[in-house]
Amino acid sequence: MIDHMASPSQQKKTLPSILTSKLNNLTIPSSPTDPDFDFADVFGPSSSSSTHPNPPHHNLFIGDPPIIHNRTHSFIGPSPRYTRSKSLPFHPQFDPNSSGEDEPEKADESEVEVEEKGKLNCKIGPGDFEIMRVIGKGSFGKVFQVRRRDKSVVNVDGECAIGDGIFAMKVMRKDTIIKNNHVDYMKAERDILTKVVHPFVVQLRYSFQTKTKLYLILDFINGGHLFFHLYRQGIFSEDQARVYTAEIVSAVSHLHERGIVHRDLKPENILMDADGHVMLTDFGLAKEIDESSRSNSMCGTTEYMAPEILLAKGHNKNADWWSVGILLYEMLTGKPPFTHSNRKKLQEKIINEKVKLLPRLSGEAHSLLKGLLQKDPSLRLGSGPRGGDDIKKHKWFRTINWKKLESRDLQPKFKPDVSGEDCTENFDKCWTAMPLDDSPAPTPTAGEHFHGYTYEAPNPWLSSPQ
């Protein structure tokens, strides 16, 4: 990290060498067996997660997602499929915390659950997608980059008006999900994604199942993770961080308006599309919480967890605004404000220590960080009845035109290097070079766990005025 105590002239001289050293030392584990590589923060807890003892004084329920102790890329994400046409609306979509430990099986049509929805007169299943590459693997399965096979568009009433395109297919083993008591989490994630329609949130296009697996078809985003770009650049300027933070605030506000708390906001769960816009992903720990209620689950990634979660005092949407503050701090300084190799000491620092604000940051940035990183959730910026609107009105965002931003007319200055819609250069080769092997899964004895899982996003060509 940059020595922020050095003089400006010293920082200028050493910045290129520091960033070069950072890049040379940046390593991504080559296999999921790496002890420092925990997939739980991407795909949900695995059966091995119980080896991490929970902090004292927290009474957790069986099936609660574990705290994430090791950070990693999510390796999964959507692609820039946001239409610029004013007449074509966006439709619900993304599911982030799941995956499937096997390649999509060549299931016959009788295996595929199809929800009868009036105009949907065709069955969608694994055979409708051509597997191109592996782009992720986790405790429940694999994530593939896939191409939708051509399928006839029947008529203007729309049966099977699906079309082709590049997607991310998450495949999850039912037996593993049931074994780990995560049926409710997988269902909640899918349900939440069907309710979220926002230009900075990844979209879920389809969900379906066979006798042995669950499938989520998501937009594939090829610009890489915010994590990757942040650690390649070292830090972001305030102007660059302002646009990313504004887009995140817009997305989180949208979730909160619909009673959804994300609970795992971090750079690894934010992707960048080919135009440089950020896209929020990974709803595996998300939860619908009533305005007057609280959740007592211990979940999230420790560096980004709000004090009230660590103290098991019950939390609500205000916990997300703390995480946004941590994200902003990391973008502007290169690391989260609270770090420690010992988990217990890290938690103590988050609960007790004051945030150290660097003098080189603007007074407006200091003010926003102080507001978001308020340890008392009732005093935190965004906690009031106006919610995210209070954050949008903060003076650090005075140059942001929120209408332009939310219509994606505010163009980021940085665009990732993307060669095409199927480009996977921003995904690590430890995944994209994997063989496309198919590993069969057993059929669970209890078959009613995932009833009603099938979903197809509304077709914009059918629901929009021409």
Secondary structure, 3 states (H helix, E strand, C coil): CCCCCCCHHHHHHHHHHHHHHHHHHCCCCCCCCCCCCCCHHHHCCCHHHHHCCCCCCCCCCCCCCCEECCCCCCCCCCCCCCCCCCCCCCCCCCCCCCCECCCCCCCCHHHCCCCCCCCCCCCCCHHHEEEEEEEEECCCCEEEEEEECCCCCCCCCCCCCCCCEEEEEEEEEHHHHHHCCCHHHHHHHHHHHHHCCCCCECCEEEEEECCCEEEEEEECCCCCEHHHHHHHHCCCCHHHHHHHHHHHHHHHHHHHHCCEECCCCCHHHEEECCCCCEEECCCCCCEECCCCCCECCCCEEHHHCCHHHHCCCCECCHHHHHHHHHHHHHHHHCCCCCCCCCHHHHHHHHHHCCCCCCCCCCHHHHHHHHHHCCCCHHHCCCCCCCCHHHHHCCHHHCCCCHHHHHCCCCCCCCCCCCCCCCCCCCCCHHHHCCCCCCCCCCCCCCCCCCCCCCEECCCHHHHCCC
